[in-house]
Amino acid sequence: MTLLAAILARAAKAAITLLMIVILNFFLIHAAPGDPAAVMAGENGAADQIYIDQLRAQFGLDQPLYVQFYKYVGGVLQLDLGYSYRQQMPVLDLILDRLPATLLLTMTAFGMSLLLGVVFGLAAAARVGRWSDSAITGMALLFYATPLYWVALMAVLLFSVQLNWLPAFGYESVGAGYTGLAMVLDRLRHLALPALTLGLFFMAVYLRMTRSSVLEVSQMDFVKTARAKGLSEGIIRRRHILRNALLPVVTLAGLQAGQLVGGAVLTETVFAWPGIGRLMFDSLTARDYNTLLGVFLVSAAMVILFNILTDIVYRLIDPRIAAGGAA
């Protein structure tokens, strides 16, 4: 199977998977307790039944569930994710407005965690049994076991409140009017704490995975054969150990890259980061069904997309996978 054929096959499966996710999410959301019309009426200070009935009729919530389902699925097939009751704007426009902030945060955290995890994992494997190995793995265990929200709050207290090095909240300095390089530097300063907080947990995962994978591959027969042939240790590590040890790390990274997009709810909430994670939390409290369904759909699509990209990277790292598919 060629790479293009494999991508097309995965794309067809992805479309079916997304359709099943749309159907499942719709019925799960509507089975949850709470009435969006009652929440909106309460926020407007007019929670009488007549006003609630008017809101339900305005947003189509008074229609039978199967009618709402038919309209929603038909809209999704036309890339229309509905209208946000709370934000008073189309859901697709709302998500597209918030998605760049989430991608900036999660991809920065992902790249940082993957790079540092692999580097420290290789360093720990090269010094296995020494004090430096114990120090590195102990650090990884500490970051892995510490709750994410606690790390976020401590980072704010230390770097923002005590040291005053970095801003505590937000995406950029409100009202500063920065442009060009000044705007980029300002956003990077706001990005530092949430990206670091989110990346530390996953760095610990990649570190431990890289270390154990390198140690396992180092004991395999083909590595011993390469050493018996007299190859230098540097060539053995690069061409034989690292290339094979990275395969499980790539698999894990591909799975978690998509999950990061919809899984940064705590980080975005603590740091007031205007991404789809924060949007998901606000929509949940407001019972904004259409926005919740749209965020779930986009998050699922990102997970599937990163899984497909992982397959492509897998084939580039290990051509034997492509050869096996062709066979």
N, C-alpha and C positions, 0 to 999 in steps of 0.2 A: 504494500500500500504506500503510495507516494505521500509526501507531506501535505500537498494540497488536498488529496482525497481524504486524508485523515482529518484535516481541518473542516472540510465540508461535512463529513460524517458527524463530527463532534458538534458542529453548528446545528445540524438537524436535530440531534438529541437535545441540545440546549434549548431549542425552540419548544419542543414538547415538554421539557422540564419546566420552563418558565410558564407555560400555559397551565400546568398542573399546580404550580405555586400560586398563580393568580386565583385559581378556583379555590384552593385550600385556604389561602389568606382571607378571601372575601367572606367565607362562611365562618371562619374563626373570629374575625373582627366583629361581625354582626351578631355572633353568639355571646360576645362579652357583655356584661352588665353596663348600663349607662345609656343615656339618651343625649345625642349631640344638641338637639333643639332645647332640651331642658338646661344644659350647661350654658348655651349661648343666651338664653332668656335670663338665667340667673346673673350672668355677667352684665347684662344690660339693665338689671334691676326691675325686670317686669316678668316675673315667673308665673303669671296667670295662665290658665289652660288655653285661653283663646289665642294669646300671643304664641304659645308653644305650638299650637296647631297650625298657625300661620307660618311659622318657621319650618315646620315639617313639610308643609305643602310647597313652600318656596324652594326647598332643597331636594324635593322628591322623596323624603323619608316616609311619607304616608303611603307610598305605593307598596304593593306586595313584594316580598323578598325576591321572588323569581324575576319580576320585572326589573328591579334594581340590579340584579345579577346580570341579566341579559344586556342592559344598557351599559353596565360597567365593562363587561368583557368586550362588547362591541367597540366601546371607546378605546380600550387598551390596544386592540388590534389596529386602530387608527392613530395610535400614539397620543390618545387623549386620556389622561389620567384623572379627569374630573376637575371639580372646583373645590377649593379649600374654604370651608365654612368660616374658619377663624381668621385666616389671613386675607380673605376676600380677593383671591387671585387664582388663576389656574394652577393646579398642582405641579404640572410639568415645568412651568416657568419658575415656580417656587423652589423646586428641587434643583433645577439647573443653576439657579442663583446661589444656592447653598453648597452645591457639590464641589466647586473648585476649592473652597476653604477646607472641606473634608479631605479631598485628594491631596492637597498641599500638606496637611497635618499627617495623614496616615502614610503617604509615600515617603515623607521625610523620616518618620519614625521607623518605617519598614526598612529603608535603605541603611539607616544608621544601625539598627538592631542586627540586620543581617551581616553587615560589614564587621562590626565589632564582635558579634558572636562567632563568626568564622575565624577571625584573627585570634581572639582569646582562646577559642577552642583548639586551634592549631598549636598555640603556645603551651597550653596545658598538656596536650598530648605529647609534645616534644619533651616535656619535663615531668613525665608521669612518675609519681612516687616521691617527688621532691616537695619542699615547702611551698614553692611557687605554684605548683599544681594544686595543692590544698588551698592556697589563698585564692586562686582564680575560681575554683569550683565552689568554695565557700561563699565568695561574692555572688556567684550565679544563684546559689541556693537562697541567699538572702533576698535578692531582687525578685526571685520567683515566688517566694513565700509571703512577701509583703503586699498587703492589699493596695490596689492601684490608687484608690481615692486617698489613702493615707499618704502615699508618696507624693501625690499632687499637692495636698495641703501642706505637707512639710516643705516641699520645694517652694511654695508661695511664701511661707513664713521665713525661710532662710534667705532666698535670693531676692525676694521683693520687699519684704517687711524689714528684715534685719540688715541685709547688705545693700539693698536698693540698687541692685545691678540690673534687674530685668523687670519689665512690667508684669503685673500679676494676672490681668484679665484682658480679654478682647483680642481683636484681629489686627487692629491698628490704632494709633493715637487719634481719638475723636477730635475733630476740629483743628488738627495740626496743619492740614492742607499740604502735606508733603507730596512731592512729585519726583519722578526719575529715581536716581540712586538713593536719595534720602527716604523715599517711600519704601524701596526694597529693603533697606537696612532697618527701617522701623518695623516692618512686618516680620523680618527675621528675628528681631528682638522679642516680639510677641510670640513667635513660633517656638522659641528655644525651650521654654519650660514645658508646654504640653507635649512637644515632640519627644523631649528627653524622658518625661514621665511615662508616656506610652511605649517608648522604645526599650526601656530598661527591662520590662517584663519579658518581651520577646527576645531580647538579646540573651537573656539567661537560658531560654529554651534552645536557641541556635547554638549557644556555646556548649551546652551539655551534649546536644546531638552531634555536633562536629567532633568533639573529643572522643565520644564513644565510638563513632563511625571510623575515625582515623585509627584508633587502637585496634578495632576489629579487622580492618582491611590490612593493617600492617602485619598481621599474623597469617595472612593467606599465602597459599603456595606460590602464586605468580610473583609476589613481592620477594619471597625467599629465592626464587629462581633468578630474579633480576639482580639481587645482591650476589648470588653465586656467579653470575656472568661478569661481575666486576664493574657494574654501572655505579656512577657516583651517587651519593646519598641525595644530592639535590635533584638529580634527574628522576630518581626513584620516587621521591616525594611528590614532584610535580606531575609526572606522566602516569604513575601507577597508583600511588596512594591517594593523592588529593582528588584526582578525577573521579575515582570510584567512590571515595568517601563522601563527596558532595551530592551524590544522587539522592540519598534520603533527606538531606538538608534542603535540596531544591523542592522535593515533594512537599515537605512540611511548610516551606516558605510560600509555595504556591497556594496551598490551602489557607494559610493565615493571611495572605495579602488581601484576598477578597473579603475575609471576615473582618479585617481591620476597618474597612470602609463603613460598615454598618455597626461596628462594635466599639466605636469610640464615644459612646454615650456618656460614660462617667467623666472621661477626660474633657470632652467638650462642655459638659455641664459645669464642672468645677472651674474651668478657665474661661467660661462664657465665650467659647469659640463658636462662631456662627456657621456651623456645618449641619449636615443632615442628621447627625447623632443628636444634637441639641434640638433640631426640628422634630425628630421622632419623640423625644421626651415631652416637648410642649404639646404636640398633637395628641399624645396619649392622655395627658391630663385634661385636654379640652374635648376629648372624644371626637376628634376630627378624623373620621373614618377614611375619607378619600386621601388625605395626606399620609396617613399611616400606611395605607395600601400602596401608595406610590413609593414611599421610602422603602418598604419591604421589597417591592418589585425591583427597584434600582439596586438595592443591596444584593438581592439574589442574582441579578444580571452581572454584577461585578464579580461575585464569587465564581460564577460559571466562566466568565471571561478570563479570569486569572487562572482557572484550572486549565483552560485551553492553552494559554500562554505557557503554563508549566509543562504541558505535554510537548510543546514545541522546543522549549529549552532542554527538556529531557532528551529529546532526539538529537539535539546539537551536541550535548555533552557526551552521550553514549550512542553512537551510530548503530550499535547492535540492536537497539530497540526498533529503529526504522527497518533494519534488515529482517527482524523477527516479524514485523507487521507485514512486510512484503511476502514473506514466506507463507 
